[in-house]
Amino acid sequence: MPTGTLYVVATPLGNLGDLSPRAAETLRSVHTVAAEDTRRTLGLLASIDAHPRLVSYHAHSTEKRAAALLQLLAEGRDVALVTDAGTPAISDPGTEIVAAARAAEIRVIPIPGPSAVAAALSASGLVGDRYLFVGFVPRKGAARRRWLERAAGEPMTVVFFEAPGRLGELLEDLIALCGRERHAVVARELTKLHEDIRSGTLSALRTFYEMTEPLGEVTVLLAGQSADDATGIIVDPAEVAAAIAERLDAGDSRKDVMRMVTARFGLARNEAYRLVTAQR
């Protein structure tokens, strides 16, 4: 008996008009829809007069739930995977079930559509031919520093997701690593009634959001480090030495400290290596 098909269906970020006709027809035709939040998806299904079996599948779903979906597919039933908004498996649940289906040689078909990454990038005015998407960065500690230091030194546009309550902290950390004048864009509530796409320097954005509480889903885009950013910068040697000492005393590896020096102060890698290895 032929197996069913797992459809990975992109759903609207907010505006229901962004659901493609192909996605709507898929949701009407499948046996089961596996949804991150069944309550939210129920409204979407009702809007297109779709009545599949609806089950929950989210980031904390058990292996038993995944096995049940794979069993349906093995029995020849088609399943559509959706998340609350946007494209499944892009900083949303879905990667594990897609990988399991592919491992079982079950057909997986993407039904493309809305994506906060693509939507924000297209309206940002920043370079989009190459970009680095990092999703949600770690909330604290050495892992957060490493992620942000890499982002600060990237020549490509870097795209983040962030919770509104932590936007200020992210902007502050980026200012410390990139300087106050690096250009960035904050996109909120994409495709929704209160959509806002605001661009400016990191400093200007931080000031604005100190006065205006950010609400809703947030996507942050950081302009890539330019050649001018990375060369010819005058820095205070004492400040660099103090930063190196602080990180080494905290137990960071010399390699991680070199990355910090390169990203934060814009020094060439060979100069960062010299300064770090010279530090006692």
SVG drawing of the C-alpha trace seen along z (x, -y; Angstrom):
<svg xmlns="http://www.w3.org/2000/svg" viewBox="-17 -58 70 60">
<polyline fill="none" stroke="black" stroke-width="0.4" points="0.0,0.0 1.4,-3.4 2.3,-5.7 0.7,-9.1 2.4,-12.4 3.6,-14.8 2.8,-18.4 4.8,-21.2 2.4,-24.1 3.2,-27.8 0.4,-29.7 -0.2,-33.5 1.8,-35.6 -1.3,-37.6 -3.3,-38.5 -5.4,-35.5 -5.3,-36.8 -1.7,-35.6 -2.8,-31.9 -2.1,-30.6 -4.9,-28.8 -2.6,-25.8 -2.2,-25.8 -5.9,-26.1 -6.7,-23.2 -4.1,-21.1 -5.6,-21.8 -9.0,-20.9 -7.9,-17.6 -5.6,-16.0 -6.8,-13.5 -5.0,-15.1 -3.5,-18.5 -0.8,-18.5 -0.8,-22.0 1.5,-23.8 -1.7,-25.3 -4.9,-23.6 -7.0,-26.6 -5.3,-29.0 -5.4,-26.6 -9.0,-25.8 -9.9,-29.4 -7.8,-29.2 -9.4,-26.0 -12.9,-27.4 -12.1,-30.4 -11.5,-28.2 -14.2,-25.6 -11.6,-22.8 -12.6,-20.0 -9.6,-17.6 -8.8,-15.7 -6.9,-18.2 -4.1,-17.1 -1.5,-18.9 2.2,-18.7 4.5,-21.2 8.0,-21.7 7.3,-19.6 5.3,-16.8 6.3,-13.3 7.9,-10.7 4.6,-8.9 2.8,-11.7 5.4,-11.7 5.1,-7.9 1.3,-8.2 1.7,-10.7 4.2,-8.5 1.8,-5.5 -0.9,-7.5 1.4,-8.3 2.5,-4.6 -1.2,-3.7 -1.6,-5.9 -3.1,-9.0 -1.9,-12.5 -0.8,-14.8 -0.3,-18.6 2.1,-20.1 1.4,-23.7 2.7,-26.1 1.1,-29.2 2.3,-31.4 4.8,-31.2 6.8,-28.2 7.2,-25.1 10.7,-24.1 12.0,-27.7 12.5,-28.5 9.3,-26.6 8.4,-23.0 8.7,-20.5 12.3,-19.5 12.1,-16.2 8.9,-14.9 10.1,-15.9 13.5,-14.2 11.7,-11.1 9.4,-11.0 12.3,-11.3 14.2,-8.6 11.1,-6.3 11.1,-7.2 7.8,-9.0 7.2,-11.7 7.6,-15.3 6.2,-18.2 6.6,-21.8 3.7,-24.2 5.7,-27.5 4.3,-30.8 4.6,-33.4 7.9,-33.7 8.8,-36.4 12.5,-36.2 11.7,-36.8 9.0,-39.4 11.2,-41.5 14.3,-41.2 12.3,-42.2 11.1,-45.5 14.2,-46.3 16.4,-48.0 19.3,-45.9 21.3,-43.6 19.4,-40.4 21.4,-38.4 23.3,-36.8 22.1,-36.8 22.6,-34.8 19.5,-33.8 20.2,-33.0 16.7,-32.8 16.4,-33.3 19.9,-33.8 20.7,-32.2 19.4,-34.3 22.6,-34.6 26.1,-33.4 29.0,-32.6 26.8,-31.0 25.0,-34.4 28.3,-36.3 29.6,-33.9 26.5,-34.2 26.4,-37.9 30.1,-38.4 29.8,-36.3 26.8,-38.3 28.7,-41.6 31.6,-40.5 29.5,-39.1 29.7,-40.9 26.2,-39.7 22.9,-40.9 22.0,-39.0 18.4,-38.2 17.2,-37.6 13.9,-36.7 13.4,-38.1 10.6,-38.4 9.4,-42.0 10.3,-42.1 14.0,-41.3 14.4,-43.6 16.0,-46.4 18.6,-44.0 19.4,-42.7 19.9,-46.2 22.2,-47.1 24.3,-44.0 24.6,-44.8 25.6,-48.4 28.4,-47.1 29.7,-44.9 28.9,-46.8 29.0,-50.4 26.2,-52.9 26.1,-53.7 25.6,-50.3 22.4,-50.3 19.6,-47.9 15.9,-47.3 13.2,-46.2 10.1,-44.7 7.1,-44.1 3.7,-42.5 4.4,-41.7 1.2,-41.7 -1.0,-42.5 -3.0,-45.7 -0.2,-47.4 2.7,-46.4 5.7,-48.5 9.1,-48.4 11.5,-50.8 15.1,-51.4 18.0,-53.5 21.2,-53.2 21.3,-50.7 21.5,-53.7 18.4,-55.4 16.4,-52.2 17.4,-51.6 16.3,-55.1 13.0,-54.7 12.2,-51.5 13.1,-52.9 10.2,-55.3 7.9,-53.0 7.1,-49.5 7.5,-47.0 4.6,-44.6 4.0,-41.5 6.3,-39.3 9.7,-40.9 12.3,-40.4 15.6,-42.3 17.9,-42.7 21.5,-43.9 23.4,-45.4 26.6,-43.5 30.0,-44.7 31.4,-46.8 35.1,-47.0 35.1,-50.5 33.8,-49.0 36.6,-46.4 39.6,-48.5 41.1,-51.8 39.3,-52.1 41.0,-54.0 40.6,-52.2 41.8,-52.7 44.5,-50.1 43.7,-50.2 40.1,-49.4 41.0,-46.5 43.4,-45.1 40.8,-45.5 38.2,-43.6 40.7,-40.8 41.6,-40.5 38.0,-40.4 37.1,-37.6 40.2,-35.5 39.6,-35.9 36.1,-34.7 37.4,-31.5 36.8,-32.1 39.2,-30.4 41.7,-32.5 39.9,-31.6 36.7,-33.0 38.4,-36.1 40.0,-36.7 36.6,-36.6 35.3,-39.1 38.2,-41.5 37.7,-41.2 33.9,-41.8 33.8,-44.4 36.8,-46.6 37.0,-45.9 40.7,-44.8 42.2,-42.5 42.5,-38.8 46.3,-38.8 46.2,-41.9 43.6,-40.3 45.8,-37.2 48.8,-39.3 47.0,-41.2 45.3,-38.1 48.4,-35.9 50.4,-38.8 48.0,-39.1 49.2,-37.5"/>
</svg>
